[in-house]
Amino acid sequence: MSIPVVDLAEFLSGDPEKKAGFIQKLGIAYETVGFVAVKNHGIPDELIKKQYQYVQEFFSLPLEKKLEYEIPELAGQRGYTSFGREHAKGSEAPDLKEFFQYGQTVSPNDPLQANYTDNVQVDEIAAFNPTILEAYRYFEKSGKSLLEAIALFLGLDENYFTGYIEKGNSILRCIHYPPIISEPKSAIRAEQHEDINLITLLVGASADGLQVLTKKGEWIGVTSLPEQIVVNVGDMLQRLTNNRLKSTPHRVVNPSRDLWHTSRFSMPFFLHPRSEMSLACLDSCIDQNHPKLYDDITAGEYLDERLREIGLKK
């Protein structure tokens, strides 16, 4: 499937005409498809390459060693989550994946420090921790620019989201879909789902498999060029805009049987606001033809609700 391609350099160019063109292209894509491919996204290719290297080294560790980094009471929001623990909303079959999550880091004297659990530090791979923090900061920066464009498309102040996402509750998830060693009963690598957050930034996965559901009800494979990242709308942004912007169902399917012996690695950045942000539908997105669809809720309340639905929180 050819998803729209946008060039973030146009938004940052200082040229009003190019900036306005980018805003319209991005906004219309999010109203219709919910996905775009972004070039000139600002996340260094060498950093992405290093991060994938260290991620693969981590998932190659013995299971008993990885389990030392799994802390169930953190509901998967920090550290390691073992194979088969997460399932899509509405599905009882666990996804065929394991993952490691890294969250927001603030200084010890920051007023928000009490809101964030310390990240789990990997001892066996010295470069893992500083590299994942560096990648996290680049994702934050690119995501901030994209949300500025979205705000302008919605007729809001350019910095509408800035105060909410600064030191926000974003998560960088490193995923390993292991080789398939027996006939799966019902699950695929990641069952149909929508993301919880505002937007998701996904740098190139190591193998194909991502599919999105079209308006015609067809599953279509999505790929991007190596120098692009895929960025999609999450449920928080769909809710905030009263369904004006689309959080499109997507999944990761199993490879053909001849490739069952291969792994797939993926690294999405789930951009979340701070927990106190209200997700109440914007007044500008409500009218006679578009009545309010959702009850008021905060980002923190909504995240808690969704973590329970996907089995990470009891």
Secondary structure, DSSP 8 states (H G I E B T S, - for coil): ----EEEHHHHTSS-HHHHHHHHHHHHHHHHHTSEEEEES-S--HHHHHHHHHHHHHHHTS-HHHHHTT--GGGTTSSEEE-TT----TT--S--S-EEEEEE----TTSTTGGGS------SS-TTHHHHHHHHHHHHHHHHHHHHHHHHHHTTS-TTTTHHHHTT---EEEEEEE----S--SS--SEEEE--SSSEEEEE--SS--EEEE-TTS-EEE----TTEEEEEE-HHHHHHTTTSS----EEE----GGGTT--EEEEEEEE---TT-B----GGG-BTTB---S---BHHHHHHHHHHHTTS--
